[in-house]
Amino acid sequence: MTTNKKYDYRVTQEKTDWIAEITRRVTSKKTTVSKSQNGFATEADAKAWGEKELALFLENLTKRNKRDFEQHLKNKKDKASREEAYQQKKAELKNTDPESSDSKTPD
């Protein structure tokens, strides 16, 4: 079994220009291009751009994932506190319900 990175870059030549692309591995057979740049004069320029942009791309992805996870935790905490407040209110209403204690007294 091979170990491929989820994100990588590739450099291809089109006529006289070079193209650098940031790619994402979707499945074992499918790859999509997340970002690309063309018009490089040499392969070395395209590789340098690909390496630099891949590092920036992964850094931004990591930051975004961290922000999303923090928001997820905040939403989960807010939901738990709302549920707790709802349960307390429900218990208070059940304990202070006048029909439940007065209507069951025998005559």
C-alpha positions in Angstrom: 0.0 0.0 0.0 1.4 3.4 -0.9 1.2 6.4 1.3 0.3 9.5 -0.6 -0.2 13.0 0.8 -3.7 14.5 0.8 -2.3 17.8 -0.5 0.7 18.1 -2.9 1.8 20.1 -5.9 2.6 19.1 -9.4 4.4 20.9 -12.2 3.6 20.4 -15.9 4.7 21.9 -19.1 2.3 23.4 -21.7 4.1 24.4 -24.9 6.7 26.9 -23.7 5.3 27.7 -20.3 5.2 25.8 -17.0 2.2 25.3 -14.8 2.2 24.7 -11.0 -0.8 23.3 -9.3 -1.8 22.6 -5.7 -3.7 19.3 -5.7 -6.0 17.5 -3.3 -6.5 13.8 -3.2 -10.2 13.2 -3.1 -10.3 9.4 -3.5 -7.7 6.9 -4.4 -8.4 7.6 -8.1 -9.6 11.2 -8.2 -7.5 14.3 -7.7 -8.7 17.9 -7.9 -6.8 21.1 -8.3 -7.2 23.6 -5.4 -5.0 26.3 -6.8 -2.9 26.8 -9.9 -0.6 29.3 -11.5 0.7 29.3 -15.1 3.2 31.3 -17.1 6.4 30.2 -15.4 9.5 30.4 -17.7 11.3 27.5 -16.0 10.5 24.4 -14.2 12.5 25.6 -11.2 10.3 28.7 -10.9 7.2 26.6 -11.0 8.5 24.2 -8.4 9.5 27.1 -6.1 6.0 28.6 -6.4 4.4 25.2 -5.8 6.4 24.5 -2.6 5.8 28.0 -1.2 2.1 28.1 -2.0 1.6 24.6 -0.7 3.1 25.6 2.7 0.9 28.7 2.8 -2.1 26.7 1.7 -1.6 24.1 4.5 -1.0 26.8 7.1 -4.2 28.6 6.2 -6.1 25.3 6.2 -4.8 24.5 9.6 -5.8 27.9 11.0 -9.3 27.5 9.5 -9.7 24.0 10.9 -8.7 25.3 14.3 -11.2 28.2 14.1 -13.9 25.8 13.0 -13.2 23.4 15.9 -13.2 26.2 18.5 -16.6 27.4 17.1 -17.8 23.8 17.3 -16.8 23.5 20.9 -18.5 26.9 21.7 -21.7 25.8 20.0 -21.7 22.5 21.8 -21.2 24.3 25.2 -24.0 26.8 24.4 -26.3 24.0 23.4 -25.6 22.2 26.7 -26.2 25.3 28.8 -29.5 26.0 26.9 -30.6 22.4 27.5 -29.7 22.6 31.2 -31.7 25.9 31.5 -34.7 24.3 29.8 -34.6 21.3 32.1 -34.4 23.5 35.2 -37.3 25.6 34.0 -39.3 22.4 33.3 -38.6 21.1 36.8 -39.6 24.5 38.4 -42.9 24.5 36.5 -43.6 21.0 37.5 -42.9 21.7 41.2 -45.0 24.9 41.3 -48.0 23.7 39.3 -51.0 24.5 41.4 -53.3 21.9 39.8 -51.1 19.0 40.7 -51.2 19.7 44.5 -54.7 21.3 45.1 -56.9 19.3 42.8 -56.1 15.9 44.3 -57.2 16.7 47.9 -60.2 14.5 49.1 -63.5 16.1 50.2 
